[in-house]
């Protein structure tokens, strides 16, 4: 049996939040450039400060609100609607089990 860590098809960086943020920032920058927008123009269109936009492109740090504003300005907001999809049931038993579990409003202090 092969070790899963040796599998060339699996990129462990995809599970690293910093790397994911870097990839998102890089894709946003590419889209900005494809739309022939300067950082200043995108900042003005999106309502995100130029400093926040530069920090995102260079350091990959941004608030969720500003990221959504940039996505809206770059016609990429639809992708966020699929971020946390509803759980799909596999069987009738899963549906019954799901109905028995109350939907939680907040976490416990355990």
Residue frames as a rotation matrix with the C-alpha (Angstrom) as fourth column:
UNK 1
0.579 0.816 0.000 0.00
0.816 -0.579 0.000 0.00
0.000 0.000 -1.000 0.00
UNK 2
-0.220 -0.658 0.720 1.37
0.631 -0.659 -0.409 3.41
0.744 0.364 0.560 -0.97
UNK 3
-0.464 -0.012 -0.886 1.82
0.766 -0.508 -0.394 6.18
-0.445 -0.861 0.245 1.54
UNK 4
0.541 0.781 0.311 -0.76
0.838 -0.469 -0.279 8.91
-0.072 0.412 -0.908 0.84
UNK 5
0.623 -0.357 -0.695 1.88
0.001 -0.889 0.458 11.56
-0.782 -0.286 -0.554 1.58
UNK 6
-0.505 -0.850 0.148 3.92
0.105 0.110 0.988 10.30
-0.856 0.515 0.034 -1.38
UNK 7
0.145 0.660 0.737 1.01
0.899 0.222 -0.376 10.67
-0.412 0.718 -0.561 -3.78
UNK 8
-0.821 -0.563 0.098 1.95
0.537 -0.702 0.467 13.33
-0.194 0.436 0.879 -6.36
UNK 9
-0.334 0.781 0.528 -1.72
0.543 -0.298 0.785 14.22
0.771 0.549 -0.324 -6.91
UNK 10
0.651 0.561 -0.512 -2.17
0.727 -0.266 0.633 15.53
0.219 -0.784 -0.581 -3.36
UNK 11
-0.241 -0.680 0.693 -0.83
0.281 -0.732 -0.621 18.97
0.929 0.045 0.368 -2.61
UNK 12
-0.115 0.171 -0.978 -0.61
0.979 0.184 -0.083 19.42
0.166 -0.968 -0.189 1.14
UNK 13
-0.957 -0.268 -0.111 -0.37
0.281 -0.952 -0.125 23.19
-0.072 -0.151 0.986 0.72
UNK 14
-0.471 0.854 0.223 -4.06
-0.016 -0.261 0.965 23.16
0.882 0.451 0.136 -0.20
UNK 15
0.408 0.601 -0.687 -4.75
0.675 0.308 0.670 22.52
0.615 -0.737 -0.280 3.50
UNK 16
-0.469 -0.641 -0.608 -2.59
0.870 -0.453 -0.194 25.41
-0.151 -0.620 0.770 4.71
UNK 17
0.536 0.803 -0.259 -4.69
0.747 -0.594 -0.298 28.55
-0.394 -0.034 -0.919 5.33
UNK 18
0.127 -0.565 -0.815 -1.77
-0.108 -0.825 0.555 30.85
-0.986 0.018 -0.166 4.53
UNK 19
-0.857 -0.446 0.258 -1.22
0.155 0.254 0.955 29.19
-0.491 0.858 -0.149 1.16
UNK 20
-0.145 0.892 0.428 -4.95
0.984 0.175 -0.030 29.29
-0.102 0.417 -0.903 0.40
UNK 21
0.585 0.322 -0.744 -4.99
0.373 -0.922 -0.106 33.02
-0.720 -0.215 -0.659 1.20
UNK 22
-0.377 -0.815 -0.441 -1.97
-0.188 -0.399 0.898 33.52
-0.907 0.421 -0.003 -1.06
UNK 23
-0.786 0.121 0.606 -3.71
0.578 0.490 0.652 31.70
-0.218 0.863 -0.456 -3.92
UNK 24
0.310 0.951 -0.011 -6.88
0.916 -0.302 -0.266 33.75
-0.256 0.072 -0.964 -3.48
UNK 25
0.385 -0.245 -0.890 -4.88
0.018 -0.962 0.272 36.99
-0.923 -0.121 -0.366 -3.48
UNK 26
-0.703 -0.711 0.012 -3.00
-0.025 0.042 0.999 35.89
-0.711 0.702 -0.047 -6.60
UNK 27
-0.474 0.617 0.628 -6.23
0.878 0.389 0.280 35.02
-0.072 0.684 -0.726 -8.42
UNK 28
0.555 0.676 -0.485 -7.77
0.649 -0.716 -0.255 38.34
-0.520 -0.173 -0.837 -7.42
UNK 29
-0.032 -0.669 -0.743 -4.71
-0.178 -0.727 0.663 40.21
-0.984 0.153 -0.096 -8.71
UNK 30
-0.853 -0.265 0.450 -4.84
0.335 0.383 0.861 38.31
-0.401 0.885 -0.237 -12.03
UNK 31
0.009 0.935 0.353 -8.51
0.997 0.019 -0.076 39.16
-0.078 0.353 -0.932 -12.42
UNK 32
0.505 0.105 -0.857 -7.78
0.277 -0.960 0.045 42.81
-0.818 -0.260 -0.514 -11.61
UNK 33
-0.464 -0.786 -0.408 -5.09
-0.229 -0.339 0.913 42.89
-0.856 0.517 -0.023 -14.29
UNK 34
-0.691 0.284 0.665 -7.30
0.690 0.533 0.489 41.07
-0.215 0.797 -0.564 -16.83
UNK 35
0.447 0.894 0.013 -9.88
0.882 -0.438 -0.173 43.80
-0.149 0.089 -0.985 -16.30
UNK 36
-0.159 -0.648 0.745 -7.07
0.712 -0.598 -0.368 46.32
0.684 0.472 0.556 -16.87
UNK 37
0.843 0.464 0.271 -7.58
0.110 -0.643 0.758 47.93
0.526 -0.610 -0.593 -13.46
UNK 38
-0.326 -0.900 0.289 -4.89
-0.184 -0.240 -0.953 49.56
0.927 -0.364 -0.087 -11.38
UNK 39
-0.566 0.088 -0.820 -4.87
0.774 0.401 -0.491 49.03
0.286 -0.912 -0.295 -7.64
UNK 40
-0.935 0.187 -0.303 -6.09
-0.035 -0.894 -0.446 52.60
-0.354 -0.406 0.842 -7.25
UNK 41
-0.569 0.755 -0.324 -9.00
-0.681 -0.212 0.701 52.06
0.461 0.620 0.635 -9.65
UNK 42
-0.247 0.476 -0.844 -10.09
0.297 0.866 0.402 48.81
0.922 -0.151 -0.355 -7.97
UNK 43
-0.776 -0.063 -0.628 -9.86
0.630 -0.138 -0.764 50.44
-0.038 -0.988 0.147 -4.55
UNK 44
-0.861 0.463 -0.208 -12.13
-0.451 -0.886 -0.108 53.24
-0.235 0.001 0.972 -5.72
UNK 45
-0.391 0.738 -0.550 -14.62
-0.547 0.294 0.784 50.94
0.740 0.607 0.289 -7.46
UNK 46
-0.218 0.255 -0.942 -14.82
0.438 0.888 0.139 48.49
0.872 -0.383 -0.305 -4.55
UNK 47
0.644 0.409 0.647 -14.78
-0.330 -0.614 0.717 50.97
0.690 -0.675 -0.261 -1.68
UNK 48
0.772 -0.506 -0.383 -11.78
0.632 0.558 0.537 49.16
-0.058 -0.657 0.751 -0.15
UNK 49
0.762 -0.532 -0.368 -8.89
-0.380 -0.828 0.411 51.40
-0.524 -0.174 -0.834 0.87
UNK 50
0.635 -0.616 -0.466 -5.79
-0.514 0.113 -0.850 51.30
0.576 0.780 -0.245 -1.28
UNK 51
-0.295 -0.775 0.559 -3.77
-0.941 0.134 -0.310 50.22
0.166 -0.618 -0.769 1.76
UNK 52
0.130 0.431 0.893 -6.06
-0.570 0.769 -0.288 47.23
-0.811 -0.472 0.345 2.41
UNK 53
0.959 0.226 -0.172 -5.89
-0.259 0.447 -0.856 46.21
-0.116 0.866 0.487 -1.25
UNK 54
0.269 -0.940 -0.208 -2.08
-0.696 -0.041 -0.717 46.44
0.666 0.337 -0.666 -1.29
UNK 55
-0.315 -0.349 0.883 -1.86
-0.908 0.381 -0.174 44.49
-0.276 -0.856 -0.437 1.99
UNK 56
0.571 0.599 0.562 -4.02
-0.379 0.799 -0.467 41.74
-0.729 0.053 0.683 0.48
UNK 57
0.924 -0.227 -0.308 -1.98
-0.245 0.267 -0.932 41.48
0.293 0.937 0.191 -2.71
UNK 58
0.093 -0.994 0.050 1.37
-0.609 -0.096 -0.787 41.56
0.787 0.042 -0.615 -0.87
UNK 59
-0.733 -0.391 0.556 0.74
-0.672 0.296 -0.679 40.00
0.101 -0.872 -0.480 2.55
UNK 60
-0.581 0.585 -0.565 -2.47
0.066 0.726 0.684 38.05
0.811 0.360 -0.461 1.76
UNK 61
-0.704 0.360 -0.612 -4.33
0.672 0.060 -0.738 39.60
-0.229 -0.931 -0.284 4.71
UNK 62
-0.787 0.542 0.296 -7.79
-0.273 -0.735 0.621 41.14
0.554 0.408 0.726 4.41
UNK 63
-0.635 0.667 0.389 -11.07
-0.437 0.105 -0.893 41.32
-0.637 -0.737 0.225 6.28
UNK 64
-0.559 0.520 0.646 -13.94
0.680 0.733 -0.002 39.21
-0.474 0.438 -0.763 4.99
UNK 65
0.463 0.777 -0.428 -16.00
0.394 -0.612 -0.686 42.34
-0.794 0.149 -0.589 4.33
UNK 66
0.138 -0.491 -0.860 -13.28
-0.661 -0.692 0.289 43.84
-0.738 0.529 -0.420 2.15
UNK 67
-0.842 -0.418 0.342 -12.71
-0.078 0.721 0.688 40.55
-0.534 0.552 -0.640 0.35
UNK 68
-0.138 0.886 0.443 -16.41
0.804 0.362 -0.472 40.40
-0.579 0.291 -0.762 -0.50
UNK 69
0.567 0.304 -0.766 -16.34
-0.062 -0.911 -0.408 44.01
-0.822 0.278 -0.498 -1.73
UNK 70
-0.389 -0.782 -0.486 -13.39
-0.670 -0.121 0.732 43.21
-0.632 0.611 -0.477 -4.00
UNK 71
-0.776 0.153 0.612 -15.12
0.375 0.892 0.252 40.07
-0.508 0.425 -0.749 -5.27
UNK 72
0.318 0.947 -0.051 -18.25
0.586 -0.239 -0.774 42.10
-0.745 0.216 -0.631 -6.07
UNK 73
0.408 -0.219 -0.886 -16.22
-0.486 -0.874 -0.008 44.69
-0.772 0.434 -0.463 -7.96
UNK 74
-0.589 -0.722 -0.364 -14.47
-0.728 0.277 0.627 41.94
-0.352 0.634 -0.689 -9.95
UNK 75
0.229 0.816 -0.532 -17.65
-0.932 0.342 0.123 39.93
0.282 0.467 0.838 -10.70
UNK 76
-0.490 -0.468 -0.735 -16.54
-0.229 0.883 -0.410 37.02
0.841 -0.033 -0.540 -8.51
UNK 77
-0.502 0.313 0.806 -19.07
-0.864 -0.207 -0.458 37.16
0.023 -0.927 0.374 -5.68
UNK 78
0.477 0.785 -0.395 -21.06
-0.777 0.587 0.229 34.11
0.412 0.197 0.890 -6.82
UNK 79
-0.090 -0.600 -0.795 -18.27
-0.073 0.800 -0.595 31.75
0.993 0.004 -0.116 -5.77
UNK 80
-0.852 -0.256 0.457 -18.80
-0.431 -0.155 -0.889 32.70
0.299 -0.954 0.022 -2.12
UNK 81
0.082 0.974 0.213 -22.36
-0.988 0.052 0.145 31.38
0.131 -0.222 0.966 -2.16
UNK 82
0.690 0.142 -0.710 -21.02
-0.245 0.968 -0.044 27.83
0.681 0.205 0.703 -2.42
UNK 83
-0.224 -0.908 0.353 -18.44
-0.681 -0.113 -0.724 28.16
0.697 -0.403 -0.593 0.35
UNK 84
-0.875 0.011 0.485 -20.37
-0.399 0.552 -0.732 26.25
-0.275 -0.834 -0.479 3.05
UNK 85
-0.486 0.724 -0.489 -22.92
-0.514 0.216 0.830 24.10
0.707 0.655 0.267 1.21
UNK 86
0.291 0.675 0.678 -25.76
-0.954 0.263 0.147 22.38
-0.079 -0.689 0.721 3.02
UNK 87
-0.660 -0.504 0.557 -25.05
-0.518 0.842 0.148 18.79
-0.544 -0.191 -0.817 3.99
UNK 88
-0.142 0.567 -0.811 -26.40
-0.873 0.315 0.373 16.32
0.467 0.761 0.450 1.45
UNK 89
0.169 0.289 0.942 -28.17
-0.752 0.656 -0.067 13.27
-0.638 -0.697 0.328 2.85
UNK 90
-0.714 -0.524 -0.464 -27.07
-0.698 0.585 0.414 9.85
0.054 0.619 -0.783 1.61
UNK 91
-0.759 0.470 -0.451 -30.00
0.362 0.880 0.307 7.80
0.541 0.069 -0.838 2.94
UNK 92
0.273 0.935 0.226 -33.38
0.030 -0.244 0.969 7.94
0.962 -0.257 -0.095 4.65
UNK 93
0.463 -0.169 -0.870 -31.62
0.855 0.344 0.389 7.06
0.233 -0.924 0.304 7.91
UNK 94
-0.661 -0.750 -0.005 -29.47
0.738 -0.650 -0.181 10.18
0.133 -0.124 0.983 7.56
UNK 95
-0.434 0.599 0.673 -32.61
-0.063 -0.765 0.640 12.30
0.899 0.235 0.370 7.13
UNK 96
0.622 0.688 -0.374 -34.25
0.277 0.253 0.927 10.79
0.732 -0.680 -0.033 10.21
UNK 97
0.114 -0.687 -0.718 -31.07
0.993 0.103 0.059 11.19
0.033 -0.720 0.694 12.22
UNK 98
-0.765 -0.432 0.477 -30.77
0.487 -0.873 -0.010 14.80
0.421 0.225 0.879 11.06
UNK 99
0.028 0.868 0.496 -34.28
-0.063 -0.494 0.867 15.61
0.998 -0.055 0.041 12.22
UNK 100
0.648 0.212 -0.732 -33.53
0.631 0.390 0.671 14.29
0.427 -0.896 0.119 15.71
UNK 101
-0.343 -0.844 -0.413 -30.56
0.936 -0.345 -0.072 16.59
-0.082 -0.411 0.908 16.15
UNK 102
0.699 0.584 -0.412 -31.64
0.579 -0.801 -0.153 20.09
-0.419 -0.132 -0.898 17.15
UNK 103
0.329 -0.574 0.750 -30.08
0.602 -0.484 -0.635 22.86
0.727 0.660 0.186 15.14
UNK 104
0.074 -0.417 -0.906 -27.65
0.964 -0.204 0.172 24.58
-0.257 -0.886 0.387 17.48
UNK 105
0.919 0.261 0.295 -27.61
0.317 -0.934 -0.164 28.32
0.233 0.245 -0.941 17.84
UNK 106
0.465 -0.820 0.333 -24.17
-0.807 -0.548 -0.220 28.44
0.363 -0.167 -0.917 19.50
UNK 107
-0.076 -0.622 -0.779 -21.36
-0.090 0.783 -0.616 26.19
0.993 0.024 -0.116 20.70
UNK 108
0.872 0.333 -0.359 -21.08
0.282 0.258 0.924 24.71
0.401 -0.907 0.131 24.16
UNK 109
0.468 -0.696 0.545 -18.53
-0.784 -0.611 -0.107 25.67
0.407 -0.377 -0.832 26.80
UNK 110
0.995 -0.063 0.072 -17.23
0.025 0.897 0.440 22.15
-0.092 -0.437 0.895 27.29
